Amino acid sequence: MIVTHWISSYIGQPWVAGSNDCWAFFRRVQRERFGRDVPEVDVDAMSVRACANALTGHDERRNWNPTDTPTEGDAVLMARGKHPIHIGLWAHGGVLHCVEHSGVVFQSVPSLKMAGWNHLTYYRHV
């Protein structure tokens, strides 16, 4: 897929635990592109359980409402099972996210589902 959108400047940046993992990347793009100051969450990016707890139980969730029709900048929580363990953001009709071993990637919803992300939920900042 050829991308000629602002997201192309992020694609390929490396995944780095704590400084450019999925949450840190999400926070940075929210700040740089949408002017939203999303708080830091102290979470071990290498622990699936810690990620699930952080994404479902943090106070920041109160600032985001579920939506069925995502628009540019909306949060996308991703799950392979029951609980979300990964976050990205909706942009240009797909999801921009930072993945261990791959770095920042852009994927369509069908591509995400083929990669095992079977449950996607969308949230809009209030």
Legacy VTK file of the C-alpha trace (Angstrom):
# vtk DataFile Version 3.0
C-alpha trace
ASCII
DATASET POLYDATA
POINTS 126 float
0.000 0.000 0.000
1.427 3.389 -0.997
0.798 6.061 1.608
1.068 9.753 0.738
-0.351 11.177 3.933
1.154 12.691 7.098
1.382 9.173 8.532
4.162 8.310 6.083
6.627 10.339 8.182
6.086 7.881 11.069
6.141 4.582 9.173
9.284 2.581 9.800
10.276 4.258 13.066
11.572 1.575 15.445
9.722 0.033 18.378
11.556 0.825 21.630
10.148 -0.312 24.988
9.169 2.701 27.077
10.035 5.383 24.539
8.423 4.227 21.295
6.214 1.274 22.173
2.523 1.299 21.281
1.419 3.610 24.120
4.352 6.032 23.853
3.855 6.230 20.098
0.108 6.812 20.490
0.777 9.600 23.014
3.337 11.289 20.771
1.111 11.303 17.691
-1.859 12.561 19.725
0.291 15.454 20.950
2.058 16.246 17.652
-0.879 15.897 15.267
-3.988 16.504 17.358
-2.803 18.709 20.249
-3.983 16.218 22.883
-1.924 15.690 26.000
-2.484 12.015 26.775
-0.870 11.018 30.091
2.023 8.636 30.395
1.095 5.201 31.671
3.748 3.277 33.525
3.395 -0.164 31.967
5.750 -2.982 31.074
5.299 -3.172 27.291
6.695 -6.697 27.352
3.876 -7.972 29.608
0.561 -8.814 27.938
-1.220 -8.758 31.305
0.222 -5.331 32.216
-0.830 -3.929 28.828
-4.359 -5.303 29.171
-4.718 -3.834 32.665
-3.354 -0.454 31.576
-5.601 -0.182 28.531
-8.780 -1.186 30.320
-8.365 0.242 33.802
-6.528 3.565 33.524
-8.323 6.819 34.432
-7.569 8.183 30.941
-10.337 5.921 29.561
-12.876 8.420 30.965
-11.657 10.940 28.360
-12.526 8.672 25.437
-16.000 7.585 24.296
-16.665 4.493 22.191
-17.591 5.118 18.566
-18.621 2.824 15.726
-17.388 5.181 13.012
-13.750 6.136 13.598
-12.326 9.381 12.275
-8.774 10.686 12.009
-6.973 10.488 15.375
-9.410 8.189 17.152
-7.879 5.536 19.406
-8.038 1.928 18.236
-7.791 -0.713 20.942
-6.834 -4.121 19.597
-7.341 -7.568 21.054
-6.564 -11.075 19.956
-8.710 -12.454 22.741
-11.125 -10.922 25.221
-9.036 -7.975 26.481
-7.284 -5.269 24.455
-3.498 -5.413 24.714
-2.436 -2.979 21.983
-3.298 0.557 20.872
-3.013 2.472 17.649
-4.809 5.351 16.028
-7.193 5.658 13.128
-5.728 7.544 10.199
-6.334 7.598 6.460
-8.837 4.726 6.630
-6.625 2.321 8.590
-4.614 1.947 11.779
-1.207 3.453 12.489
0.519 1.615 15.323
3.911 0.630 16.684
4.679 -3.081 16.855
7.567 -4.901 18.476
10.001 -6.253 15.828
8.352 -4.164 13.079
8.216 -0.599 14.354
5.564 1.814 13.145
3.261 0.313 10.545
0.023 1.250 8.840
-2.535 -1.508 8.305
-6.031 -1.776 6.922
-8.687 -3.443 9.061
-8.635 -6.623 6.921
-4.836 -6.772 7.257
-5.096 -6.406 11.048
-7.642 -9.219 11.201
-5.376 -11.446 9.109
-2.591 -10.680 11.620
-4.809 -11.945 14.454
-6.225 -8.661 15.760
-9.800 -9.932 15.643
-11.361 -7.421 18.031
-10.987 -3.713 17.282
-12.746 -1.037 19.311
-12.667 2.657 18.481
-12.660 5.592 20.900
-12.973 9.320 20.344
-11.494 11.928 22.664
-14.143 14.034 24.455
LINES 1 127
126 0 1 2 3 4 5 6 7 8 9 10 11 12 13 14 15 16 17 18 19 20 21 22 23 24 25 26 27 28 29 30 31 32 33 34 35 36 37 38 39 40 41 42 43 44 45 46 47 48 49 50 51 52 53 54 55 56 57 58 59 60 61 62 63 64 65 66 67 68 69 70 71 72 73 74 75 76 77 78 79 80 81 82 83 84 85 86 87 88 89 90 91 92 93 94 95 96 97 98 99 100 101 102 103 104 105 106 107 108 109 110 111 112 113 114 115 116 117 118 119 120 121 122 123 124 125
